[in-house]
Amino acid sequence: MFKAIAKKILGSRNDRFLRGLAPLVDRINGLEAAIKPLTQEEMQARVTAFRQEVQNGRPLDELLPEVFALVREASQRALSMRHFDVQLIGGITLHQGKIAEMKTGEGKTLVATLPVVLNALTGKGVHLITVNDYLAKRDAAWMGNIYNYLGLTVGVIVHGLSDQERQAAYGSDITYGTNNEFGFDYLRDNMKFYKEQLVQRDLNYAIVDEVDSILIDEARTPLIISGPAEESTALYTRIDAISPSLKLDTHFTLDEKAKSVLISEEGVARCEQILGVENLYDPANVSLQHHVLQGLRAHHLYQRDVDYIVKDGQVVIVDEFTGRLMPGRRYSDGLHQALEAKEGVKVEAENQTLASITFQNYFRMYDKLSGMTGTADTEAVEFKQIYDLEVISIPTHRDMIRNDFPDLIYKSQQDKFKAIASDVKELHKKGQPVLVGTVSIEKSELLSNLLKKEGVPHDVLNAKQHEKEAEIVALAGQKGRVTIATNMAGRGTDIVLGEGVVDLGGLHILGTERHESRRIDNQLRGRSGRQGDPGSSRFYLALDDDLMRLFGSDRIAGIMDKLGMQEGEAIENRLVTKAIENAQKRVEAHNFDIRKQLLDYDNVMNQQREVIYSL
């Protein structure tokens, strides 16, 4: 009670933090007139002088106003982009080692240049971490104009570089790259024999772009460097042949939430009969038993074009959070081999782990860490608990006027997709651009076929062809455009509205189902209504969607029956929407437990790793 009264009088912690930065923003703005007349050479000379002062012990905080003012002027000259006051606030937040939550379209890429230049003065290197190679290259080249203008060097770490190229990139003042590249370079460095072969310097300061994606979504999968083991691959093919003869609910049961399989007594007897063994649970047959379980998981819990695709004779994993392909990544414990046997492609040898680390433990090694994203608030507790990072919500430059309509709920997916195709056709006729978000490649292709039948021209953007991703997404705001995209929906690419689109209501976002994380839904919504543009969004759900089926409980179905729903009919109901949000919270809690457990295991290994790697 007292907290609520105090909050009303004093404002929230976030409000107080933002108010405290106002004098600093005023000081930066006050320096603008003095810095405008400086030549490029004079600006570079100041940066060099500041670098010397920092190395002599002067704190970065004392230099912040002038350095930020220099960066703003350099940006104005090199890119014709001037940092807004809210972007200065974002920059200060990042410099202080916090997470800046900034809405889509608020210019996070430009915000990062402020703390990057300030912290580069230490000479210890600054790492800017992005979600994919394309964004790393794009941002390094684009923002590199500002850094080069001020006399600073920029490097990019992407897949396929030699050790010499990596050393040069890490030796630059500022280094852009993906989380995987930085993490794997750390592991590879610690497997080398001589100091001269190392590519990374000490981990000084990192800004993580799309921090929620990297520090939360991807934190469930550790980074592993592996080498081939000696085991034969023939057993996978043999086991794959018996999987179809085992019947669900008779020989085995599935737990879809935990993605696990349990073999019944009848199933054990059937396996023993087919495999010609006396006791499947004999210690000598432990490998057989493991292979049978992995074979059943491959056949019944992992779907082609949802969890993985087959490309060029290989099974390639699809990232469940972004919809991107992850070439080179393999499922562990023989699951990848079981999938290869299922799909009839070459079964690769199983690997043994040579080195591994979780993203949590890698990023906690930086002396200072900060991040930015459009959606972090729902996971603020986890950021604080695991990384000791506080989330600060930065106000928008212009008020957000997007119209978020309530969810429409249907009895079946068939009804839902029919309604989506019909609504997209209507919006297309009107000329309003539509971005349709799907949760898997399979669903995006299903919807694409329905729209073809309706005669609606559209682009499909999914993990099968993300080379063209940025240009397709950039055009998604043009009049009459219909774009179907998996979750990634081109993160990091702005959708600019075409001529006349504002009068039609801006970009409409159509979600084909709720993701198990509220954050991913919010990201999809955030593609529309940027920088004060008009826009709208709506999610379409069905009772047999995965989220509803696995976590939605029977309560939702009961509410629907009471409302007397007919086939093909939709309802908008606050109770149902609330029940769905509760289901999402349950999944988020479940996923947090998985990440926490992974970290607890890795913390034990981390103590050993620190001792060995420091030798």
C-alpha positions as CSV (number, residue, x, y, z in Angstrom):
1,M,0.0,0.0,0.0
2,F,2.8,2.4,1.0
3,K,4.8,1.5,-2.1
4,A,1.8,2.3,-4.3
5,I,1.3,5.8,-2.7
6,A,5.0,6.5,-2.8
7,K,5.1,5.6,-6.6
8,K,2.2,8.0,-7.3
9,I,4.0,10.8,-5.5
10,L,7.6,10.2,-6.5
11,G,7.0,8.2,-9.8
12,S,8.5,4.8,-10.5
13,R,12.2,3.9,-10.2
14,N,12.3,4.2,-14.0
15,D,10.8,7.7,-13.9
16,R,13.3,8.9,-11.2
17,F,16.2,7.5,-13.2
18,L,15.1,9.3,-16.4
19,R,14.6,12.6,-14.4
20,G,18.1,12.2,-13.0
21,L,19.6,12.2,-16.5
22,A,17.9,15.5,-17.6
23,P,20.9,17.8,-16.4
24,L,23.4,15.6,-18.3
25,V,21.3,15.9,-21.5
26,D,21.1,19.6,-21.1
27,R,24.9,19.8,-20.7
28,I,25.4,17.8,-24.0
29,N,22.9,20.1,-25.8
30,G,24.7,23.1,-24.4
31,L,28.0,22.0,-26.0
32,E,26.5,21.7,-29.5
33,A,27.1,25.4,-30.5
34,A,30.8,25.2,-29.5
35,I,31.4,21.9,-31.4
36,K,29.7,22.9,-34.6
37,P,32.5,25.1,-36.0
38,L,35.3,22.5,-35.4
39,T,36.9,20.9,-38.4
40,Q,37.2,17.2,-38.8
41,E,41.0,17.4,-37.9
42,E,40.1,19.3,-34.7
43,M,37.5,16.8,-33.7
44,Q,39.9,13.9,-34.3
45,A,42.6,15.7,-32.2
46,R,40.1,16.0,-29.3
47,V,39.4,12.3,-29.5
48,T,43.1,11.5,-29.4
49,A,43.6,13.9,-26.5
50,F,40.7,12.3,-24.6
51,R,42.1,8.9,-25.2
52,Q,45.4,10.0,-23.6
53,E,43.6,11.5,-20.6
54,V,41.6,8.3,-20.0
55,Q,44.8,6.2,-20.2
56,N,46.2,8.6,-17.6
57,G,43.3,7.8,-15.2
58,R,40.6,10.4,-16.0
59,P,37.1,8.8,-15.5
60,L,35.0,8.3,-18.6
61,D,32.0,9.9,-16.9
62,E,33.8,13.3,-16.8
63,L,34.2,13.2,-20.6
64,L,30.7,11.9,-21.4
65,P,29.0,15.3,-22.3
66,E,31.7,16.4,-24.7
67,V,32.2,13.0,-26.3
68,F,28.5,12.5,-26.8
69,A,28.3,16.0,-28.4
70,L,31.2,15.2,-30.7
71,V,29.6,11.9,-31.8
72,R,26.3,13.7,-32.4
73,E,28.1,16.3,-34.6
74,A,30.1,13.6,-36.5
75,S,26.8,11.7,-37.1
76,Q,25.1,14.9,-38.5
77,R,28.0,15.4,-40.9
78,A,28.7,11.7,-41.9
79,L,25.2,10.4,-42.0
80,S,22.9,13.5,-41.9
81,M,21.4,11.9,-38.7
82,R,21.2,13.9,-35.4
83,H,20.7,12.1,-32.1
84,F,17.4,13.0,-30.4
85,D,17.4,13.8,-26.7
86,V,15.8,10.3,-26.0
87,Q,18.6,8.7,-27.9
88,L,21.1,10.6,-25.7
89,I,19.3,9.1,-22.7
90,G,19.5,5.7,-24.3
91,G,23.3,6.2,-24.8
92,I,23.9,7.2,-21.1
93,T,21.8,4.2,-20.0
94,L,24.1,1.8,-22.0
95,H,27.3,3.5,-20.8
96,Q,26.1,2.9,-17.2
97,G,25.9,-0.9,-17.9
98,K,22.1,-1.2,-18.1
99,I,19.6,-2.4,-20.6
100,A,17.9,0.3,-22.6
101,E,14.4,-0.8,-23.7
102,M,13.6,1.3,-26.8
103,K,10.6,0.7,-29.1
104,T,11.1,-0.4,-32.7
105,G,12.1,2.4,-35.0
106,E,13.6,4.6,-32.3
107,G,17.1,4.2,-33.8
108,K,18.9,1.8,-31.5
109,T,21.7,1.3,-34.0
110,L,22.5,5.1,-33.8
111,V,22.1,5.2,-30.0
112,A,24.9,2.6,-29.6
113,T,27.5,4.9,-31.3
114,L,27.5,7.2,-28.2
115,P,28.7,4.8,-25.5
116,V,30.8,2.9,-28.1
117,V,33.0,5.9,-28.9
118,L,33.2,6.9,-25.2
119,N,34.3,3.4,-24.1
120,A,36.6,3.0,-27.0
121,L,38.8,5.7,-25.5
122,T,40.1,3.2,-22.9
123,G,42.0,1.4,-25.8
124,K,40.7,-2.0,-24.5
125,G,38.2,-2.5,-27.3
126,V,34.4,-2.4,-27.4
127,H,32.3,-5.3,-28.8
128,L,28.9,-4.7,-30.4
129,I,27.0,-7.9,-30.6
130,T,24.2,-8.5,-33.1
131,V,21.9,-11.4,-33.9
132,N,23.2,-12.2,-37.4
133,D,26.1,-11.7,-39.8
134,Y,24.1,-9.5,-42.1
135,L,23.3,-7.0,-39.3
136,A,26.9,-7.1,-38.1
137,K,28.3,-6.2,-41.6
138,R,25.5,-3.6,-42.3
139,D,25.9,-1.8,-38.9
140,A,29.7,-1.8,-39.0
141,A,29.8,-0.3,-42.5
142,W,26.9,2.2,-41.8
143,M,28.0,3.4,-38.3
144,G,31.6,3.0,-39.3
145,N,31.2,6.3,-41.1
146,I,30.9,8.0,-37.7
147,Y,33.8,6.1,-36.1
148,N,36.1,6.7,-39.1
149,Y,35.1,10.4,-39.1
150,L,36.4,10.6,-35.5
151,G,39.6,8.7,-36.3
152,L,38.6,5.3,-34.7
153,T,39.0,1.9,-36.3
154,V,36.2,-0.7,-36.8
155,G,36.4,-4.5,-37.4
156,V,33.8,-7.1,-38.2
157,I,33.8,-10.7,-37.0
158,V,31.8,-13.0,-39.4
159,H,31.7,-16.7,-40.3
160,G,34.6,-17.9,-42.4
161,L,37.4,-15.5,-41.4
162,S,41.0,-16.7,-40.9
163,D,42.8,-16.2,-37.5
164,Q,44.8,-13.3,-38.9
165,E,41.7,-11.5,-40.0
166,R,40.1,-12.2,-36.6
167,Q,43.1,-10.8,-34.8
168,A,42.9,-7.6,-36.9
169,A,39.2,-7.2,-36.3
170,Y,39.6,-7.7,-32.5
171,G,42.6,-5.3,-32.5
172,S,40.3,-2.5,-33.8
173,D,38.9,0.1,-31.4
174,I,35.4,-1.2,-32.1
175,T,34.4,-4.8,-33.2
176,Y,31.0,-5.8,-34.5
177,G,29.9,-9.5,-34.7
178,T,27.4,-12.1,-33.6
179,N,27.2,-13.8,-30.2
180,N,28.1,-17.2,-31.7
181,E,31.3,-15.9,-33.3
182,F,32.5,-14.1,-30.1
183,G,31.7,-17.2,-27.9
184,F,33.3,-19.7,-30.2
185,D,36.4,-17.5,-30.6
186,Y,36.8,-17.5,-26.8
187,L,36.6,-21.4,-26.7
188,R,38.9,-21.8,-29.7
189,D,41.4,-19.4,-28.1
190,N,41.5,-21.6,-25.0
191,M,42.3,-24.7,-27.0
192,K,45.4,-23.0,-28.6
193,F,49.0,-23.7,-27.5
194,Y,50.7,-20.4,-28.0
195,K,49.8,-16.8,-26.8
196,E,50.6,-15.4,-30.3
197,Q,47.8,-17.6,-31.8
198,L,45.1,-16.0,-29.7
199,V,42.6,-13.7,-31.5
200,Q,40.6,-12.1,-28.7
201,R,41.8,-9.5,-26.2
202,D,40.5,-9.2,-22.6
203,L,36.7,-8.9,-22.5
204,N,36.2,-5.2,-21.7
205,Y,32.8,-3.8,-22.7
206,A,30.0,-5.3,-24.7
207,I,26.7,-3.8,-26.0
208,V,24.3,-6.6,-26.9
209,D,21.8,-5.6,-29.6
210,E,18.5,-7.5,-29.4
211,V,19.6,-8.4,-25.9
212,D,16.5,-10.5,-25.1
213,S,17.1,-12.7,-28.1
214,I,20.8,-13.3,-27.2
215,L,20.8,-13.4,-23.4
216,I,17.5,-15.2,-22.9
217,D,16.2,-17.0,-26.0
218,E,19.5,-18.4,-27.0
219,A,20.7,-19.0,-23.5
220,R,19.0,-22.4,-23.5
221,T,21.6,-23.8,-25.9
222,P,25.3,-23.8,-24.8
223,L,28.1,-23.2,-27.3
224,I,29.9,-26.5,-27.9
225,I,33.0,-27.3,-29.9
226,S,33.2,-30.9,-30.7
227,G,35.2,-33.5,-32.6
228,P,34.2,-36.8,-34.2
229,A,33.8,-39.9,-31.9
230,E,34.7,-43.4,-32.9
231,E,31.1,-44.9,-32.9
232,S,29.6,-46.4,-35.9
233,T,26.5,-44.8,-37.5
234,A,24.9,-48.0,-38.8
235,L,22.9,-48.4,-35.6
236,Y,20.9,-45.2,-36.3
237,T,19.6,-46.6,-39.6
238,R,18.8,-50.0,-38.0
239,I,16.8,-48.3,-35.2
240,D,15.1,-46.0,-37.6
241,A,13.6,-49.0,-39.4
242,I,11.8,-50.2,-36.2
243,S,10.4,-46.8,-35.1
244,P,7.3,-47.0,-37.4
245,S,6.3,-50.4,-36.0
246,L,6.0,-49.0,-32.4
247,K,2.5,-47.6,-31.8
248,L,1.8,-44.4,-29.8
249,D,-0.1,-45.0,-26.4
250,T,0.5,-48.8,-26.8
251,H,4.3,-49.0,-27.0
252,F,5.2,-45.5,-25.8
253,T,3.8,-42.2,-24.6
254,L,4.9,-38.6,-25.5
255,D,5.4,-35.6,-23.2
256,E,5.2,-32.7,-25.7
257,K,6.0,-30.0,-23.2
258,A,9.3,-31.7,-22.1
259,K,9.9,-33.1,-25.6
260,S,10.5,-36.6,-24.1
261,V,9.4,-40.2,-24.7
262,L,8.5,-43.0,-22.2
263,I,8.5,-46.6,-23.4
264,S,5.8,-48.9,-21.9
265,E,6.3,-52.5,-20.9
266,E,4.7,-53.7,-24.1
267,G,7.0,-51.3,-26.0
268,V,10.1,-52.8,-24.3
269,A,8.9,-56.3,-25.1
270,R,8.3,-55.3,-28.8
271,C,11.8,-53.7,-29.0
272,E,13.5,-56.8,-27.5
273,Q,11.6,-59.0,-30.0
274,I,12.6,-56.9,-33.1
275,L,16.2,-56.2,-31.9
276,G,16.7,-59.8,-30.8
277,V,18.0,-58.9,-27.3
278,E,17.0,-60.6,-24.1
279,N,16.8,-57.5,-21.8
280,L,16.7,-53.9,-23.2
281,Y,17.6,-52.6,-19.8
282,D,20.7,-54.7,-19.4
283,P,23.8,-52.4,-18.9
284,A,25.3,-53.9,-22.1
285,N,22.3,-52.6,-24.1
286,V,22.2,-49.1,-22.6
287,S,23.3,-47.7,-26.0
288,L,20.4,-49.6,-27.8
289,Q,17.8,-48.2,-25.4
290,H,19.2,-44.7,-25.9
291,H,19.0,-45.0,-29.7
292,V,15.4,-46.3,-29.5
293,L,14.3,-43.3,-27.4
294,Q,16.1,-40.8,-29.8
295,G,14.6,-42.5,-32.8
296,L,11.0,-42.1,-31.4
297,R,11.7,-38.4,-30.5
298,A,12.9,-37.8,-34.0
299,H,9.8,-39.4,-35.5
300,H,7.2,-38.0,-33.2
301,L,8.4,-34.8,-31.5
302,Y,10.5,-33.1,-34.3
303,Q,8.8,-32.0,-37.4
304,R,10.3,-31.2,-40.8
305,D,9.8,-27.6,-41.9
306,V,9.0,-26.7,-38.2
307,D,12.0,-27.7,-36.1
308,Y,14.4,-28.4,-39.0
309,I,14.6,-28.4,-42.8
310,V,16.4,-30.7,-45.2
311,K,18.7,-28.7,-47.5
312,D,21.5,-30.0,-49.8
313,G,21.2,-33.5,-48.3
314,Q,21.7,-32.2,-44.7
315,V,19.4,-31.7,-41.7
316,V,19.6,-28.0,-40.8
317,I,18.1,-26.8,-37.5
318,V,15.6,-23.9,-37.5
319,D,15.9,-21.5,-34.6
320,E,12.5,-21.7,-32.9
321,F,12.6,-18.0,-31.8
322,T,13.8,-16.3,-35.0
323,G,12.8,-18.8,-37.7
324,R,16.4,-18.7,-39.0
325,L,18.5,-21.6,-40.3
326,M,21.4,-22.5,-38.1
327,P,23.9,-24.3,-40.4
328,G,26.7,-26.0,-38.5
329,R,24.6,-26.4,-35.4
330,R,23.7,-30.0,-34.5
331,Y,21.4,-31.6,-31.9
332,S,23.4,-33.5,-29.3
333,D,23.1,-37.0,-27.8
334,G,22.5,-38.7,-31.2
335,L,19.2,-36.9,-31.9
336,H,20.7,-35.2,-35.0
337,Q,21.8,-38.6,-36.4
338,A,18.3,-40.0,-35.6
339,L,16.8,-37.2,-37.7
340,E,19.3,-37.8,-40.5
341,A,18.2,-41.5,-40.5
342,K,14.5,-40.5,-40.5
343,E,15.0,-38.2,-43.6
344,G,17.1,-40.7,-45.5
345,V,20.2,-38.5,-45.8
346,K,23.8,-39.4,-44.9
347,V,24.2,-40.1,-41.2
348,E,27.2,-38.1,-39.9
349,A,29.4,-39.5,-37.1
350,E,28.4,-38.6,-33.6
351,N,30.6,-35.9,-31.9
352,Q,32.3,-35.7,-28.6
353,T,32.5,-32.4,-26.7
354,L,35.9,-30.8,-26.6
355,A,34.9,-27.4,-25.1
356,S,31.7,-25.7,-24.1
357,I,30.3,-22.6,-22.4
358,T,26.8,-21.1,-21.9
359,F,26.1,-17.6,-23.1
360,Q,25.3,-16.6,-19.5
361,N,28.8,-17.4,-18.3
362,Y,30.5,-16.0,-21.4
363,F,28.8,-12.6,-21.2
364,R,29.3,-12.4,-17.4
365,M,33.1,-12.3,-18.0
366,Y,32.9,-8.8,-19.5
367,D,34.1,-6.0,-17.2
368,K,31.0,-4.1,-18.3
369,L,27.9,-5.3,-20.1
370,S,24.8,-3.5,-21.5
371,G,22.1,-4.2,-24.0
372,M,19.2,-2.8,-26.0
373,T,16.0,-4.2,-27.4
374,G,12.4,-3.2,-28.0
375,T,11.1,-5.9,-25.6
376,A,12.9,-6.6,-22.3
377,D,10.5,-5.6,-19.5
378,T,8.7,-9.0,-19.3
379,E,12.0,-10.6,-18.5
380,A,13.4,-7.8,-16.2
381,V,13.6,-10.2,-13.2
382,E,15.8,-12.7,-15.1
383,F,18.1,-10.0,-16.4
384,K,18.6,-8.8,-12.8
385,Q,19.0,-12.3,-11.3
386,I,21.4,-13.8,-13.8
387,Y,23.3,-10.9,-15.3
388,D,22.7,-8.2,-12.7
389,L,21.4,-5.9,-15.4
390,E,18.7,-3.3,-14.8
391,V,16.1,-2.6,-17.5
392,I,15.3,1.0,-18.2
393,S,12.4,1.9,-20.5
394,I,13.4,4.9,-22.7
395,P,10.5,7.1,-23.7
396,T,9.7,7.3,-27.5
397,H,10.6,10.4,-29.6
398,R,7.0,10.6,-30.8
399,D,3.8,9.2,-29.1
400,M,2.8,5.6,-30.2
401,I,-0.6,5.6,-31.8
402,R,-0.8,2.0,-33.1
403,N,-4.2,0.3,-32.6
404,D,-3.9,-3.1,-31.0
405,F,-7.2,-5.0,-31.6
406,P,-8.3,-7.8,-29.2
407,D,-7.5,-11.4,-30.3
408,L,-9.9,-13.3,-32.5
409,I,-10.4,-16.9,-31.3
410,Y,-11.7,-19.8,-33.6
411,K,-12.6,-23.4,-32.8
412,S,-10.1,-24.9,-35.3
413,Q,-7.0,-24.0,-37.2
414,Q,-8.8,-24.6,-40.5
415,D,-11.4,-21.9,-39.6
416,K,-8.7,-19.6,-38.5
417,F,-6.6,-19.8,-41.6
418,K,-9.7,-19.4,-43.8
419,A,-10.6,-16.2,-41.9
420,I,-7.0,-14.9,-42.2
421,A,-6.9,-15.4,-45.9
422,S,-10.2,-13.7,-46.3
423,D,-9.2,-10.7,-44.1
424,V,-5.8,-10.3,-45.9
425,K,-7.7,-10.2,-49.2
426,E,-10.0,-7.4,-48.0
427,L,-7.0,-5.3,-46.7
428,H,-5.1,-5.9,-49.9
429,K,-8.1,-4.7,-51.9
430,K,-8.1,-1.5,-49.8
431,G,-4.4,-1.1,-50.5
432,Q,-3.3,-1.3,-46.8
433,P,0.0,-3.2,-46.4
434,V,-0.1,-6.3,-44.2
435,L,2.8,-8.1,-42.5
436,V,1.7,-11.6,-41.5
437,G,3.7,-13.3,-38.7
438,T,3.8,-17.1,-38.5
439,V,5.5,-19.4,-36.0
440,S,6.9,-21.9,-38.5
441,I,7.9,-22.4,-42.1
442,E,5.2,-25.0,-42.5
443,K,2.5,-22.5,-41.4
444,S,3.9,-19.7,-43.7
445,E,3.7,-22.1,-46.7
446,L,0.2,-23.2,-45.8
447,L,-1.0,-19.6,-45.7
448,S,0.9,-18.8,-48.9
449,N,-1.1,-21.5,-50.7
450,L,-4.4,-20.2,-49.4
451,L,-3.5,-16.7,-50.6
452,K,-2.6,-18.0,-54.0
453,K,-6.0,-19.5,-54.3
454,E,-7.5,-16.2,-53.3
455,G,-5.4,-14.5,-56.0
456,V,-3.5,-12.2,-53.5
457,P,0.1,-11.4,-54.6
458,H,2.5,-11.7,-51.7
459,D,6.1,-12.3,-50.5
460,V,7.1,-15.2,-48.3
461,L,10.0,-14.6,-46.0
462,N,11.1,-17.6,-44.0
463,A,14.3,-19.4,-43.1
464,K,14.5,-21.1,-46.4
465,Q,15.7,-17.9,-48.2
466,H,16.8,-15.2,-45.7
467,E,19.4,-13.8,-48.0
468,K,16.7,-11.5,-49.5
469,E,15.2,-10.9,-46.0
470,A,16.2,-7.3,-45.4
471,E,15.1,-5.9,-48.8
472,I,11.7,-7.8,-48.6
473,V,11.0,-6.4,-45.1
474,A,12.1,-2.9,-46.0
475,L,9.4,-2.9,-48.7
476,A,6.6,-4.4,-46.4
477,G,5.2,-0.9,-45.8
478,Q,4.5,-0.1,-49.4
479,K,0.9,0.3,-50.6
480,G,-0.9,-3.0,-51.3
481,R,2.1,-5.2,-50.1
482,V,1.4,-8.5,-48.4
483,T,4.4,-10.1,-46.6
484,I,4.3,-13.4,-44.8
485,A,7.2,-13.9,-42.4
486,T,8.3,-16.3,-39.7
487,N,9.2,-14.8,-36.3
488,M,12.3,-13.0,-37.3
489,A,10.3,-10.6,-39.5
490,G,13.6,-9.0,-40.4
491,R,14.8,-7.9,-36.9
492,G,16.9,-4.8,-37.2
493,T,15.4,-3.6,-40.5
494,D,13.0,-0.6,-40.4
495,I,9.7,-0.8,-42.3
496,V,9.1,2.7,-43.8
497,L,5.6,3.5,-44.9
498,G,5.0,4.1,-48.6
499,E,3.2,7.1,-50.2
500,G,-0.5,7.2,-49.2
501,V,-0.2,4.4,-46.6
502,V,-0.7,6.7,-43.6
503,D,-4.2,7.6,-44.9
504,L,-5.1,3.9,-45.2
505,G,-4.2,3.3,-41.5
506,G,-0.5,2.4,-41.8
507,L,1.0,-1.1,-41.7
508,H,-1.3,-3.8,-40.3
509,I,0.3,-6.7,-38.3
510,L,-1.5,-10.0,-38.4
511,G,-0.3,-12.7,-36.0
512,T,-1.4,-16.2,-37.0
513,E,-1.0,-17.6,-33.4
514,R,0.5,-16.6,-30.1
515,H,4.2,-17.5,-29.5
516,E,5.0,-19.2,-26.2
517,S,6.8,-15.9,-25.2
518,R,4.9,-12.7,-24.9
519,R,8.1,-10.9,-25.9
520,I,8.1,-12.4,-29.4
521,D,4.4,-11.3,-29.9
522,N,5.3,-7.8,-28.8
523,Q,8.2,-7.7,-31.2
524,L,5.9,-8.6,-34.1
525,R,3.5,-5.9,-33.1
526,G,6.4,-3.5,-32.8
527,R,7.1,-3.7,-36.5
528,S,4.2,-1.3,-37.0
529,G,3.6,2.2,-35.5
530,R,7.2,3.3,-35.5
531,Q,8.1,6.9,-34.8
532,G,4.5,8.0,-34.3
533,D,3.3,6.4,-37.6
534,P,-0.3,5.0,-37.6
535,G,-0.7,1.2,-37.6
536,S,-2.8,-1.7,-36.3
537,S,-2.3,-5.3,-35.1
538,R,-4.4,-8.3,-34.4
539,F,-3.7,-12.0,-33.4
540,Y,-5.8,-14.9,-34.7
541,L,-6.0,-18.0,-32.5
542,A,-7.5,-21.5,-32.6
543,L,-8.2,-23.9,-29.8
544,D,-5.9,-26.5,-31.4
545,D,-2.9,-24.1,-31.6
546,D,0.2,-25.7,-29.9
547,L,0.2,-23.1,-27.1
548,M,-3.5,-23.6,-26.4
549,R,-3.3,-27.4,-26.6
550,L,-0.3,-27.8,-24.4
551,F,-0.6,-25.0,-21.9
552,G,-4.0,-23.4,-22.3
553,S,-5.8,-25.9,-20.0
554,D,-9.3,-27.1,-20.5
555,R,-10.7,-23.9,-18.9
556,I,-10.4,-22.0,-22.3
557,A,-12.4,-24.7,-24.1
558,G,-15.0,-24.6,-21.3
559,I,-15.4,-20.8,-21.7
560,M,-15.8,-21.3,-25.5
561,D,-18.5,-24.0,-25.1
562,K,-20.4,-21.8,-22.6
563,L,-20.4,-19.0,-25.2
564,G,-22.0,-21.4,-27.7
565,M,-19.4,-21.1,-30.5
566,Q,-20.2,-22.5,-33.9
567,E,-17.7,-23.8,-36.5
568,G,-16.2,-20.9,-38.5
569,E,-17.3,-18.3,-35.9
570,A,-14.8,-16.1,-34.0
571,I,-15.1,-14.5,-30.6
572,E,-13.3,-11.6,-28.9
573,N,-13.3,-12.2,-25.2
574,R,-11.2,-10.6,-22.5
575,L,-11.4,-13.7,-20.3
576,V,-10.0,-15.9,-23.0
577,T,-7.2,-13.4,-23.9
578,K,-6.3,-13.3,-20.2
579,A,-6.3,-17.1,-20.0
580,I,-3.9,-17.2,-23.0
581,E,-1.6,-14.7,-21.4
582,N,-1.5,-16.9,-18.2
583,A,-0.6,-19.8,-20.4
584,Q,2.3,-17.8,-21.9
585,K,3.5,-16.8,-18.4
586,R,3.5,-20.5,-17.5
587,V,5.7,-21.4,-20.5
588,E,8.0,-18.4,-19.8
589,A,8.4,-19.7,-16.2
590,H,9.1,-23.2,-17.5
591,N,11.7,-21.9,-20.0
592,F,13.3,-19.8,-17.2
593,D,13.7,-23.0,-15.1
594,I,15.4,-24.8,-18.1
595,R,17.9,-21.8,-18.5
596,K,18.5,-21.7,-14.7
597,Q,19.2,-25.4,-14.5
598,L,21.6,-25.2,-17.5
599,L,23.4,-22.3,-15.7
600,D,23.6,-24.2,-12.4
601,Y,25.3,-27.1,-14.2
602,D,27.6,-24.8,-16.2
603,N,28.6,-22.9,-13.0
604,V,30.2,-26.1,-11.7
605,M,32.1,-26.5,-15.0
606,N,32.8,-22.8,-15.0
607,Q,34.9,-23.1,-11.9
608,Q,37.0,-25.8,-13.5
609,R,37.1,-23.9,-16.8
610,E,38.4,-20.8,-15.1
611,V,41.2,-22.7,-13.4
612,I,42.3,-24.6,-16.6
613,Y,41.9,-21.6,-18.9
614,S,43.9,-19.3,-16.6
615,L,46.9,-21.6,-16.6
